[in-house]
Amino acid sequence: MSKLYKKWFFPFVLPAFAIFLIVVLIPFIIGIFYSFTGWRGSFFMGPNGRTTNPFESFLGLKNYIAAFKQESFRSAFLFSVKFTVLAVIAVNVVALAQALLVNAI
């Protein structure tokens, strides 16, 4: 049986991995890179104006420092953290209650 699994493992896994790579992983890495540059949506803004080279518009942590200086961003960030924590707790409590109900029958 293990020979059969070895034979069909890559033909089934490779398309799923390629889709994950294209749809999730590559955009995530590009987004992280853009967050450290002067990306304006359709062009990069460097110290001397518009540029096509993303490395000329590298800002480092300046974007993050500027974002956390804004009260509206801090408020939205704190709300998101609270919502995430409460949602995780609520989902786990409901899932545990359903599991107990299923096992009680």
FENJOUR-V250280 format. One record per residue. N is the residue number from 0. PHI is phi in degrees with one decimal (* if undefined). OMEGA is omega as a letter, one per 40 degrees, with the letter a starting at -180 (NA if undefined). BURIAL is b if it has 9 or more other ideal C-beta (glycine too) atoms within 8 Angstrom, else e. Layout:
N | PHI | OMEGA | BURIAL
N | PHI | OMEGA | BURIAL
This chain:
0 | * | a | e
1 | -68.3 | i | e
2 | -64.8 | i | e
3 | -65.4 | i | e
4 | -64.1 | i | e
5 | -63.5 | a | e
6 | -69.1 | a | e
7 | -103.3 | a | e
8 | -63.7 | a | e
9 | -68.1 | i | e
10 | -61.1 | i | e
11 | -88.7 | a | e
12 | -81.8 | a | e
13 | -60.4 | i | e
14 | -62.6 | i | e
15 | -64.8 | i | e
16 | -66.1 | i | e
17 | -64.2 | i | e
18 | -64.2 | i | e
19 | -60.2 | a | b
20 | -62.5 | a | b
21 | -72.7 | a | e
22 | -89.3 | a | e
23 | -113.3 | a | e
24 | -69.8 | a | e
25 | -65.0 | i | e
26 | -61.7 | i | e
27 | -62.2 | a | e
28 | -67.1 | i | e
29 | -63.2 | i | e
30 | -62.4 | i | e
31 | -63.6 | i | e
32 | -61.3 | a | b
33 | -63.0 | a | b
34 | -68.0 | i | e
35 | -98.5 | a | b
36 | -120.7 | i | b
37 | -92.4 | a | b
38 | -67.1 | a | b
39 | -114.7 | i | e
40 | 101.7 | i | e
41 | -135.8 | i | e
42 | -156.7 | i | e
43 | -97.7 | i | b
44 | -107.7 | i | b
45 | -95.3 | i | b
46 | -66.3 | a | e
47 | -107.3 | a | e
48 | 101.9 | a | e
49 | -63.6 | i | e
50 | -147.7 | i | b
51 | -102.1 | a | e
52 | -95.9 | a | e
53 | -65.5 | a | b
54 | -75.8 | i | e
55 | -74.4 | a | b
56 | -103.2 | a | b
57 | -67.4 | a | b
58 | -111.3 | a | b
59 | 71.4 | a | e
60 | -88.1 | a | e
61 | -59.5 | i | e
62 | -61.9 | a | b
63 | -69.6 | i | e
64 | -63.9 | i | e
65 | -65.3 | a | e
66 | -66.5 | a | e
67 | -73.7 | i | b
68 | -77.4 | a | e
69 | -83.6 | a | e
70 | -63.1 | a | e
71 | -65.0 | i | e
72 | -68.3 | i | b
73 | -61.3 | i | b
74 | -64.2 | i | e
75 | -64.9 | i | e
76 | -64.2 | i | b
77 | -64.2 | i | e
78 | -62.2 | i | e
79 | -63.4 | i | e
80 | -64.8 | i | e
81 | -61.2 | i | e
82 | -61.7 | a | e
83 | -62.8 | a | e
84 | -63.3 | a | e
85 | -65.8 | i | e
86 | -66.0 | i | e
87 | -64.2 | i | e
88 | -64.4 | a | e
89 | -62.7 | a | e
90 | -62.8 | a | e
91 | -69.2 | i | e
92 | -64.9 | i | e
93 | -64.2 | i | e
94 | -63.5 | i | e
95 | -64.8 | i | e
96 | -62.6 | i | e
97 | -65.4 | i | e
98 | -64.8 | i | e
99 | -65.4 | i | e
100 | -64.0 | i | e
101 | -65.9 | a | e
102 | -76.0 | a | e
103 | -77.2 | a | e
104 | -81.0 | NA | e
